[in-house]
Amino acid sequence: SHQPIVKSIEHNRPEFVVFLCSDDTHRAKGSYLQVIGEGNVLRSSRDVPGPDLPNIVTLAGLTPDRYRVVKIPNVDDLNTCYHEAVRAIQDLRQRFPDARVIVDYTGGTKSMTAGLAAAAIDDGQCEIQVVTGARTNLEKVQDGTEFARQLSIGDIYVRRQLELCRLFLQRFDYAAVVELLEDAARKHVSQRYLQTLEHWRLFALAFDAWDRFDHQSARDLLAAAPRSFPLHSRFANVLARDTGHGFELVEDLVRNAQRRAAQRRYDDAVGRFYRATELTAQIWLRKRHEIDTADVDLQRVPEAVRDDLATQRRSEGEPVRIGLLRAWDLIAAFPEDPLAPVFTEARPRLLNALEVRNLSLFAHGLRPITAEDYRRIAEFLEPWLNQAIDAATAALGKPRRDPLPQLPTELPAD
């Protein structure tokens, strides 16, 4: 029936209209003839014996510069209908970048209706409407009762966004999740979904901050959110206040490295492992021997390595600064240091791991770090760092109870 389409055009008074129509087949002429066919092509009612009205563009008062007809060859194929609708919406966006785009899916085959509605929802900015009215049967709306009604699709759009969020969470991409949730919250959504969006956004903001080592913000955001991650909340508090066994930051760097590897950012992942290895030595030297690797007090180091460390001054009067390997060598120089055997036994493998990092573009070389490079480094360094942390915390009288958990890949059920 042509009445709903004419009614929609009269109601919205658009500057431009795109008609999605069926094309000719070997069995029948396409519906485009109702839009632009010559002569009388429409019936004013079912009771008249033949067409007694001109085409839709004539009835709607549309001049040729105000419409376009898209002929769809297979109107029962959902993929075809969807892609044609997507193309039509994209063309309108390019031609009228600041315009409102209203999609009316009244009429057409079931596949055309479904494809157009899906394209409009995926666009995210379209207004969707349908022409409805009084019905005396299930076939059609009674003539003369039609009116255009805008539909609320906020909940549909939000549910799609939440599914996208779940995909990004698998890659620990909390920043992308925040953007998706904030975009979804701008839609007109039901109170049920609005509450879910608010809760998920708080958690995503918290874990995004954590992922950027902003533990103070992560702790504050988790404290403001519903209590769904008690273990993470506890560790966020420990990291923010440094109230644990002292090596939580090392554990956090290792977990961060795993997240970067999940995103295939292997250079970043190996860089985190490098820093975790260095930080372990720095924390231990400070806690056990009161030595700061950025300003080594030579009176506190074993006499056997004192002269060698003195050469690390850049100039007279400058502090003695030592890097990762010299820090661990200094630990090994202390007689009966609990971490000395842990390092000495692993030193050759540690040198190999450092060589991979040092030859990378990330450090001093030109080659990228591959997935296989990362796998070999992680398989060695993760258990070795755990061994070092266990030995250190036991010697300090603060054995760790629980390892730091990985950040979640799922948020609370909606």
JOVEN-V153760 format. One line per field, one symbol per residue. psi: psi as a letter, one per 20 degrees, with the letter a starting at -180 (. if undefined). burial: I if it has 24 or more other ideal C-beta (glycine too) atoms within 12 Angstrom, else O. A space follows every 10 residues. Layout:
psi: ???
burial: ???
//
This chain:
psi: phghgggggh ghlqhqpppo rqrqrihqqr ihhhgjqqbp iqphrihqhr pjqarghghi kpqhjjrqpp pphnijoggg gghhgggggg ghhhhmhjqp oppokprrrh hggggggggg ghhiiqpprq paappiaigr qppijqqppp qojghggghg hhhhghghhh jkmhghgggg hhghiirorr hghggggggh gggggghggg hjjmhghggg ghhirqnimh ghgghhgghh iljbiijhhg ghhghhghhh hhjkmhgggh hghghhgghg gggghgghjl ppiimpohii qqhhjghghh iiphrpiqqo pqagghghhg ghippkphig hggghigghg ggghggghir hheibiqqpr hhggggghhg hghghggggg gghghikmqp gpqpqqqqjq rqq.
burial: IIIIIIIIIO OIOIOIIIII IIOOOOOOOI IIIIIIIOOO IIOOOOOOOO OOOIIIIIII OIOOOOIIII IIOOIOOIOI IIIIIIOIIO OIOOOOOOOO IIIIIIIIOO IIIOIIIIII IIIIIIIIII IIOOOOOOOO IOOOOIOIOO IOIIIIIIII IIOIIIOIIO IIIIIIIIOI IOIIIOIOIO OOIOOIIIII IIIIIIIIII IOOOIOOIIO IIOOIOOOIO OIIOIIIIII OOOIIIIIII IIIIIIIIII IIIOIIIIII IIIIIIIIII IIIIIIIIIO IOIOOIOOOO IIOOIOOOIO OIOOOOOOOI OIIIIIIIII IIIIOOIIII OIIOOIOOOI OOIIOIIOOI OIOOOOOOIO OOIIOOIIOI IIOIIIOIII IIIOIOOOOI OOIIIIIIOO IOOI
//
